[in-house]
Amino acid sequence: MTFNETELIKKCQNGDMDSFDILVSLYSDRAYAVAFGVMGNKHDAGDMTQEAFIKVFKNIGKFNFQSAFNTWLHRIVKNVCIDELRKRKRRYVLSLDASIKSGDGEYMMQIPDDSPGIQEILERKETQKFIWNALNELKENHRLVLVLADIKGYDYTEVAEILDVPVGTVKSRISRARIKLSEIIRNQGTF
């Protein structure tokens, strides 16, 4: 089933909850991906995605169609995540080996991988751990531009819209972030 995004948004602005539910289902995976990129773990990413959609619901009437809905949503997700990180006032380091605690017990985070060889799986897991640890050593604004541009694949213009900064700022942050990330990786040695 296809949906007209503009029509859905206008219905949401008029209070149609069914249309809002459709918008959430259409965009929740993308919003979660941005939140995970900023927060670094499934639990926080899920919480921040929910928080972002609450903000979207409260502010959908202010959406004026001057940017893509996706861009507007991602900016909200990014802001919700950054606000949460500032509240915590501590640096979070992602460990892919850390367990996740829930009401049902403790679970280990697993990264899905369809490759047949165990060696390749272990190498990929170690590489991802190494890269996330290196990314987590970057300043928040440098980590965010790298996640959006290099991991999520947004172009500079889209990143600028999401972050609400000029394209030149995005380019310089990405350049500085890549240099700093290279230094971190060099200092940490091989993985």
C-alpha positions as CSV (number, residue, x, y, z in Angstrom):
1,M,0.0,0.0,0.0
2,T,1.4,3.4,-0.9
3,F,0.7,6.6,1.0
4,N,0.8,10.2,0.0
5,E,3.2,11.7,2.6
6,T,1.8,15.3,2.3
7,E,-1.8,14.0,2.7
8,L,-0.8,12.0,5.7
9,I,0.9,15.0,7.4
10,K,-2.1,17.3,6.7
11,K,-4.4,14.7,8.2
12,C,-2.1,14.5,11.3
13,Q,-2.2,18.2,11.6
14,N,-6.0,18.0,11.7
15,G,-5.8,15.4,14.5
16,D,-6.2,12.2,12.6
17,M,-4.5,9.6,14.9
18,D,-4.7,6.8,12.3
19,S,-2.6,8.9,9.9
20,F,-0.1,9.6,12.6
21,D,0.2,5.8,13.3
22,I,0.9,5.3,9.6
23,L,3.6,8.0,9.7
24,V,5.2,6.4,12.7
25,S,5.2,3.0,11.0
26,L,6.7,4.5,7.9
27,Y,9.5,6.4,9.6
28,S,10.2,4.5,12.9
29,D,13.1,2.4,11.5
30,R,14.9,5.4,10.1
31,A,14.3,7.4,13.3
32,Y,15.6,4.5,15.3
33,A,18.7,4.3,13.1
34,V,19.6,7.9,13.8
35,A,18.9,7.5,17.5
36,F,21.1,4.4,17.6
37,G,23.9,6.3,15.8
38,V,23.8,9.0,18.4
39,M,23.1,6.9,21.6
40,G,25.1,3.8,20.7
41,N,22.8,1.2,22.2
42,K,19.4,-0.4,21.5
43,H,17.7,0.5,24.8
44,D,18.5,4.2,24.6
45,A,17.8,4.4,20.9
46,G,14.3,2.9,21.4
47,D,13.6,5.4,24.2
48,M,14.8,8.3,22.2
49,T,12.8,7.2,19.2
50,Q,9.6,7.2,21.3
51,E,10.5,10.5,22.8
52,A,11.1,12.0,19.3
53,F,7.7,10.7,18.1
54,I,6.0,12.3,21.1
55,K,7.6,15.6,20.1
56,V,6.6,15.1,16.5
57,F,3.0,14.5,17.6
58,K,3.0,17.6,19.7
59,N,4.6,19.7,17.0
60,I,3.2,18.3,13.7
61,G,1.1,21.4,13.4
62,K,4.3,23.5,13.1
63,F,5.6,21.4,10.2
64,N,5.5,23.8,7.2
65,F,6.6,21.5,4.3
66,Q,9.7,23.7,3.6
67,S,11.9,20.7,4.2
68,A,11.3,17.0,3.7
69,F,9.4,15.4,6.6
70,N,12.2,12.9,6.9
71,T,14.8,15.7,7.5
72,W,12.5,17.4,10.0
73,L,12.0,14.1,11.9
74,H,15.7,13.3,12.0
75,R,16.5,16.8,13.3
76,I,14.0,16.2,16.1
77,V,15.5,12.7,16.8
78,K,19.0,14.2,16.9
79,N,17.9,17.0,19.3
80,V,16.2,14.6,21.6
81,C,19.3,12.4,21.8
82,I,21.6,15.3,22.4
83,D,19.3,16.7,25.1
84,E,19.4,13.3,26.8
85,L,23.2,13.1,26.6
86,R,23.5,16.5,28.1
87,K,21.3,15.6,30.9
88,R,23.5,12.6,31.7
89,K,26.6,14.8,31.7
90,R,28.8,11.8,31.3
91,R,30.4,10.1,28.3
92,Y,28.9,6.9,27.1
93,V,31.1,4.3,25.6
94,L,29.5,1.5,23.6
95,S,30.6,-2.0,24.3
96,L,29.3,-4.6,21.9
97,D,30.1,-7.2,24.6
98,A,28.1,-5.6,27.3
99,S,24.9,-7.3,28.5
100,I,21.5,-5.6,28.2
101,K,19.4,-5.8,31.4
102,S,15.7,-5.9,31.1
103,G,12.8,-6.9,33.4
104,D,13.0,-10.4,31.9
105,G,16.7,-10.9,32.6
106,E,20.1,-10.2,31.1
107,Y,20.8,-10.5,27.4
108,M,23.9,-10.2,25.3
109,M,23.8,-7.7,22.3
110,Q,24.3,-9.6,19.1
111,I,25.1,-8.1,15.7
112,P,23.3,-9.9,12.9
113,D,25.6,-11.2,10.2
114,D,24.7,-13.6,7.4
115,S,28.3,-14.6,6.5
116,P,28.9,-18.3,6.7
117,G,32.3,-18.4,8.3
118,I,32.8,-18.0,12.1
119,Q,36.2,-16.3,11.4
120,E,34.6,-13.6,9.3
121,I,31.9,-13.1,11.9
122,L,34.5,-12.7,14.7
123,E,36.6,-10.3,12.6
124,R,33.6,-8.1,11.7
125,K,32.5,-8.0,15.3
126,E,35.9,-7.0,16.5
127,T,36.1,-4.4,13.7
128,Q,32.8,-2.9,14.6
129,K,33.7,-2.8,18.3
130,F,37.0,-1.1,17.4
131,I,35.3,1.5,15.2
132,W,32.5,2.3,17.7
133,N,35.0,2.6,20.5
134,A,37.0,5.0,18.3
135,L,33.9,7.0,17.3
136,N,32.9,7.3,21.0
137,E,36.2,9.1,21.6
138,L,35.2,11.9,19.2
139,K,33.4,15.0,20.3
140,E,29.6,14.7,20.1
141,N,29.3,16.9,17.1
142,H,32.1,15.1,15.2
143,R,30.7,11.7,16.0
144,L,27.2,12.8,14.8
145,V,28.3,14.1,11.4
146,L,30.3,10.9,10.7
147,V,27.4,8.7,11.7
148,L,25.0,10.6,9.5
149,A,27.3,11.0,6.5
150,D,29.5,8.0,6.5
151,I,27.4,5.3,8.2
152,K,23.9,6.4,7.3
153,G,24.8,7.8,3.9
154,Y,23.2,11.2,4.0
155,D,24.8,13.8,1.7
156,Y,26.2,17.0,3.1
157,T,23.0,19.0,2.3
158,E,20.8,16.5,4.2
159,V,23.2,16.4,7.2
160,A,23.2,20.2,7.2
161,E,19.4,20.2,7.3
162,I,19.2,17.6,10.0
163,L,21.7,19.4,12.2
164,D,20.4,22.8,11.2
165,V,23.9,24.2,10.3
166,P,25.4,25.5,7.1
167,V,26.8,22.9,4.6
168,G,30.2,24.5,5.0
169,T,30.1,23.7,8.7
170,V,29.2,20.1,7.9
171,K,32.1,19.8,5.5
172,S,34.6,21.2,8.0
173,R,33.2,19.1,10.9
174,I,33.4,15.9,8.7
175,S,37.0,16.8,7.6
176,R,38.1,17.4,11.2
177,A,36.3,14.4,12.5
178,R,37.9,12.1,9.9
179,I,41.3,13.4,10.8
180,K,40.7,13.0,14.5
181,L,39.2,9.5,14.0
182,S,42.3,8.5,11.9
183,E,44.5,9.7,14.8
184,I,42.5,7.7,17.3
185,I,42.8,4.6,15.2
186,R,46.5,5.1,14.6
187,N,47.1,5.6,18.4
188,Q,45.0,2.5,19.3
189,G,47.0,0.4,16.8
190,T,45.6,-2.5,14.8
191,F,42.4,-4.3,15.8
